[in-house]
Amino acid sequence: MPPTDARTETLRRLRAGSGQLATAALKSLDADYHWFRDLPAKERSWVGIVAQAGIDAFVTWFADRSETARSAMEVFAAAPPELTRVISLQHALAIVRTAVKVVEGHSDEFAAPGAEQMLREAILRYSREIAFSAAEVYARAAESRGAWDARIEALVVDALVRGEVDDAVPSRAAALGWKPGPTLVMVGTTDGTLGEVQSADVRRTIRRAAGNALVGIHGETLVVVARTDEDHEAVAAQLLQVFGPGPVVLGPPAVTLTEVARATRGAIAGATAAPAWAQAPRPVHADDLLPERVLVGDPTARERLLAIAYEPILQAGGSLQETVATFLDCGRSLELTARTMFVHANTVRYRLKKVSEITGWDVLHTRDAHVLHTALALGRLQAATPPSL
């Protein structure tokens, strides 16, 4: 039989048996790969589409070698884009290898007499084209998905920064793999203005330390929202390296997105206020900056300082408020406070100790005294403000 006739006959046999080859490929996948057996029916059908498209594309290419690139790309274009999320590139190449193995195994059956070697060589050449096409499809999908994820991430972080968690934010965060749980919020500055490459490096470093992290870069402000079950202080210590010089503020503990938004707002206010405390540690907790946050007009800090410092002292009674106020006004002198209040110095000590137990701040320490002084000042202002105002 002349070579041209052998090729024509082989092509006829391939076209007639393409469905048989696709079925054999799926059976081979089911027998050889547990990940394929575990796929839901819909995803299995996608693989079937790819397998059938791969064999059909080979037949088309065998008929006209100039169709190589287009036919190879059509193999993966036949399946939904979601396939690249469900099936890894490694698994996609396994599908290609299986289809090639099946066609090669039936080559003697489908090749016309004298065309066996020609068909085997064509299979090998085409399998290489398909493998390159698979890699290109997955690379494009990753690039597209990365750009899309970056846009979603920016929207989520922007919502958290504004403190506006509407119905869309949880679904967007979930699309990025974020789930409610212990969340670390850090806010600081970058090391100067970052270019695209530098920003990508910062994000990679952050995600190596805290895999499920959302990152926002707003000018030279860096916001990190890391969902992690690890010790937050340890994670924060690792993440310090990505921040530039200057204060780095940790938000309050948070679990839900609403709490995370509140923590983000607190950390941002803390980053603005931190320069007012020259000896602030790095990183510093947002709640340790409540007096400074009050100075920059943070209403949340004012309310929280009143709730956790002033009101507990007021509710405790027993002249605690008067004693603390007098102690602070007397320059933190026990003897002068005792004389001013006409009580024994030990009575002053006892009352100040009670204040420490109630609030967690020890007025004998300079920083704690500053916090309590600010809280008492806010409380007196609140009490002196007429309700109509």
C-alpha positions in Angstrom: 0.0 0.0 0.0 1.5 3.4 -0.9 2.5 5.7 2.0 -0.2 8.3 1.1 -2.9 5.6 1.1 -1.6 4.2 4.4 -1.8 7.6 6.0 -5.4 8.1 4.7 -6.5 4.7 5.9 -4.8 5.3 9.3 -6.6 8.7 9.6 -10.0 7.0 8.8 -9.4 4.4 11.4 -8.4 7.0 14.1 -11.6 9.1 13.4 -13.8 6.0 13.6 -12.2 4.9 16.9 -11.7 8.2 18.7 -14.6 7.6 21.0 -13.3 4.1 21.9 -9.9 5.6 22.6 -11.4 8.3 24.9 -13.3 5.6 26.8 -10.2 3.5 27.2 -8.3 6.6 28.5 -10.9 7.3 31.2 -10.8 3.6 32.3 -7.0 3.8 32.5 -7.2 7.0 34.6 -9.8 5.3 37.0 -7.6 2.3 37.4 -4.3 4.1 37.9 -5.0 7.3 39.8 -6.9 7.6 43.1 -7.2 11.4 42.8 -9.3 10.8 39.7 -11.5 8.2 41.4 -12.1 10.7 44.3 -13.2 13.5 42.0 -16.9 14.5 42.1 -18.9 13.6 39.0 -18.8 17.1 37.5 -15.0 17.3 37.7 -14.7 13.7 36.3 -16.8 14.9 33.3 -14.4 17.8 32.8 -11.5 15.3 32.6 -13.5 13.3 30.1 -14.0 16.4 28.0 -10.2 17.0 28.0 -9.4 13.4 27.2 -11.9 13.3 24.3 -10.6 16.7 23.1 -7.0 15.5 23.3 -7.7 12.5 21.1 -9.8 14.5 18.7 -7.1 17.2 18.5 -4.5 14.5 17.7 -6.6 13.2 14.9 -7.0 16.7 13.5 -3.3 17.3 13.8 -2.5 13.9 12.2 -4.6 15.0 9.2 -2.8 18.4 8.9 0.5 19.0 10.8 0.1 22.8 10.4 -2.6 22.7 13.0 -0.3 21.7 15.8 -0.4 24.8 18.1 -4.2 25.5 17.6 -5.2 21.9 18.1 -3.1 21.5 21.2 -4.5 24.6 22.9 -8.1 23.5 22.0 -7.6 20.4 24.2 -7.7 22.6 27.4 -10.0 25.2 26.0 -12.7 22.5 25.8 -12.9 22.3 29.6 -14.1 25.1 32.0 -11.5 27.4 33.4 -12.3 26.0 36.9 -10.5 22.9 35.9 -7.1 24.5 36.7 -8.3 25.1 40.3 -9.5 21.5 40.7 -6.8 19.6 38.9 -3.1 20.5 39.3 -0.7 20.8 36.4 0.9 17.5 37.6 -2.5 15.8 37.3 -3.2 17.4 33.9 0.1 16.0 32.6 -1.0 12.6 34.0 -4.1 12.9 31.8 -1.9 13.7 28.8 0.4 10.7 29.5 -2.5 8.4 29.9 -4.2 9.5 26.7 -0.9 9.1 24.9 -0.3 5.7 26.4 -3.8 4.5 25.3 -3.4 5.7 21.8 0.1 4.2 21.6 -1.2 1.0 22.9 -3.8 0.8 20.2 -1.4 2.1 17.4 -1.1 -1.3 15.8 -4.9 -1.7 15.8 -5.5 1.7 14.1 -2.5 2.0 11.9 -2.8 0.8 8.4 -0.3 -1.9 7.3 3.1 -0.2 6.9 2.1 2.9 8.9 2.7 1.6 12.4 6.1 3.5 12.9 4.7 6.7 11.3 1.8 6.6 13.8 4.0 6.0 16.8 6.3 8.9 15.8 3.3 11.2 15.4 2.0 10.2 18.8 5.4 11.1 20.4 5.6 14.4 18.7 2.1 15.4 19.5 2.4 14.4 23.2 5.3 16.9 23.5 3.1 19.6 22.0 0.3 18.8 24.4 2.6 18.8 27.4 3.9 22.3 26.5 0.3 23.5 25.9 -0.7 22.2 29.4 2.1 24.1 31.0 1.1 27.3 29.1 -2.5 27.0 30.0 -1.7 26.6 33.7 0.7 29.4 33.6 -1.9 31.7 32.1 -4.5 30.6 34.6 -2.1 31.2 37.5 -1.3 34.7 36.2 -5.0 35.5 35.7 -5.9 34.1 39.0 -3.1 36.0 40.7 -4.3 39.3 39.2 -7.9 38.5 40.2 -6.9 37.5 43.7 -4.9 40.7 44.1 -7.9 42.8 43.2 -10.1 40.9 45.6 -7.5 41.1 48.3 -7.2 44.9 47.8 -11.0 45.2 48.2 -11.1 43.2 51.4 -8.2 45.0 53.0 -9.6 48.4 52.0 -12.9 47.5 53.6 -11.1 46.4 56.8 -9.1 49.7 56.8 -12.4 51.7 56.5 -14.1 49.5 59.1 -16.9 48.8 56.6 -17.7 45.0 56.6 -20.7 44.7 54.4 -22.3 41.4 53.1 -19.8 41.2 50.2 -16.6 41.2 52.4 -17.0 37.7 53.9 -17.5 36.1 50.5 -14.6 37.9 49.0 -12.4 36.9 52.0 -13.6 33.3 51.7 -12.6 33.3 48.0 -9.1 34.1 49.1 -9.1 31.1 51.5 -9.7 33.2 54.6 -11.7 31.6 57.4 -12.7 33.1 60.7 -10.3 32.4 63.5 -7.5 34.0 65.6 -6.2 36.8 63.5 -3.1 39.0 63.9 -3.3 42.5 62.6 -0.1 44.5 62.1 0.3 48.1 60.8 3.5 50.0 60.1 5.4 51.6 57.3 7.3 50.1 54.3 11.0 50.9 53.8 10.3 53.7 51.4 8.0 53.6 48.3 7.9 50.0 47.0 8.0 49.1 43.3 6.0 46.2 41.9 8.9 43.7 42.4 9.6 44.9 45.9 5.9 44.7 46.8 5.8 41.1 45.5 8.9 40.2 47.6 7.2 41.7 50.7 4.0 39.7 50.1 6.0 36.5 49.7 8.0 37.0 52.9 4.7 37.7 54.8 3.1 34.6 53.5 6.1 32.4 54.3 5.7 33.5 57.9 1.9 33.5 58.0 0.4 31.5 55.0 -3.2 32.8 55.2 -2.4 36.5 55.2 -4.0 39.5 53.5 -1.6 42.3 52.7 -2.4 45.9 51.9 0.2 48.4 50.8 -1.3 52.0 50.8 1.5 54.4 49.9 4.1 53.7 52.5 1.6 52.2 55.0 1.8 48.4 55.3 -1.2 46.5 56.7 -1.0 42.8 57.4 -4.0 40.7 58.4 -2.8 37.2 59.2 -5.2 34.4 60.1 -3.0 32.1 62.2 -3.3 29.6 65.0 0.4 30.1 65.9 1.5 32.3 68.8 0.8 35.8 67.6 3.8 37.3 69.4 6.1 34.8 67.7 4.6 35.5 64.3 4.8 39.2 64.8 8.5 38.9 65.6 9.0 37.1 62.3 7.0 39.7 60.3 8.9 42.7 61.8 11.6 42.3 59.1 9.1 43.3 56.3 8.4 46.7 57.9 10.5 49.8 57.5 11.8 52.0 60.3 9.3 53.5 62.7 6.5 52.1 64.9 4.7 48.8 64.2 1.4 48.4 65.9 -0.5 45.1 66.7 -4.3 45.3 66.7 -6.4 43.8 69.5 -7.3 40.1 69.4 -9.9 39.4 66.7 -11.7 36.3 65.2 -14.6 37.5 63.1 -14.2 39.9 60.2 -16.1 42.6 62.1 -13.6 42.2 64.9 -10.7 42.2 62.4 -12.0 45.4 61.0 -12.1 46.9 64.5 -8.6 45.7 65.2 -7.4 47.1 61.9 -8.8 50.5 62.6 -7.3 50.4 66.1 -3.9 49.5 64.7 -4.0 52.2 62.1 -4.9 54.8 64.7 -2.1 53.4 66.9 0.4 53.8 64.1 -0.6 57.4 63.7 -0.4 58.1 67.5 2.7 56.0 68.3 5.3 58.8 67.7 3.8 60.5 70.8 5.2 57.8 73.0 9.0 58.0 72.5 9.7 54.8 74.5 7.1 52.7 72.8 8.3 49.1 72.2 8.4 47.7 68.7 6.0 46.2 68.0 3.5 47.9 70.4 -0.1 46.8 71.1 -2.8 49.3 69.9 -4.4 49.1 73.4 -1.1 50.2 74.9 -1.4 53.4 72.9 -4.9 54.4 74.1 -3.8 57.8 75.6 -1.9 58.7 72.4 -4.8 57.6 70.3 -7.1 59.8 72.3 -4.8 62.7 71.5 -5.1 62.1 67.7 -8.9 62.1 68.0 -9.7 58.3 68.0 -13.2 58.0 69.5 -12.8 54.2 69.9 -9.8 54.7 72.1 -11.6 57.3 74.2 -14.6 54.9 74.7 -12.3 52.0 75.5 -10.1 53.9 78.0 -13.2 55.0 79.8 -14.6 51.5 79.8 -11.6 49.6 81.1 -9.9 52.2 83.3 -12.2 55.0 84.5 -15.5 53.2 84.9 -14.1 50.2 86.9 -12.6 52.6 89.4 -15.8 54.6 89.6 -17.9 51.5 90.2 -15.6 50.2 92.9 -16.2 53.2 95.1 -14.4 53.3 98.4 -12.7 56.6 97.6 -10.5 54.9 95.0 -11.2 57.5 92.3 -10.4 60.4 94.7 -7.3 58.6 95.9 -5.8 58.0 92.5 -6.7 61.5 91.3 -5.1 63.1 94.4 -2.0 60.9 94.1 -1.5 61.9 90.5 -2.2 65.6 91.3 0.4 65.4 94.1 3.1 64.3 91.8 2.8 60.6 92.8 3.9 61.3 96.4 2.4 58.9 98.9 3.2 61.2 101.9 1.7 64.3 100.3 -1.4 62.4 99.1 -1.9 61.0 102.7 -1.6 64.5 104.2 -3.9 66.0 101.6 -6.6 63.4 102.2 -6.0 63.2 106.0 -5.4 59.5 105.9 -2.4 57.2 106.7 0.1 56.5 103.9 -0.7 52.8 104.2 -4.3 53.6 103.4 -3.2 55.3 100.2 -1.0 52.3 99.4 -3.9 49.9 99.9 -6.2 51.9 97.7 -3.7 52.2 94.9 -3.1 48.5 95.1 -6.9 47.9 94.7 -6.8 50.1 91.6 -4.0 48.1 90.1 -6.0 44.9 90.8 -9.2 46.3 89.2 -7.7 47.9 86.1 -4.4 46.1 85.5 -2.5 49.4 85.6 -0.2 50.2 88.5 -0.2 53.9 89.2 3.2 53.6 90.8 4.7 53.0 87.4 5.2 56.0 85.2 3.6 54.7 82.0 0.6 53.2 83.9 0.2 56.4 85.8 0.0 58.3 82.4 -2.8 55.9 81.2 -4.8 56.3 84.4 -4.3 60.1 84.4 -5.7 60.3 80.9 -8.6 58.0 81.8 -9.5 60.1 84.9 -9.3 63.3 82.9 -11.6 61.9 80.3 -14.0 60.7 83.0 -14.1 64.1 84.7 -14.7 65.8 81.3 -17.5 63.4 80.5 -19.1 64.0 83.9 -18.8 67.7 83.5 -20.3 67.8 80.0 -24.1 68.7 80.0 -26.2 66.0 78.4 -27.5 68.4 75.7 -24.0 68.7 74.4 
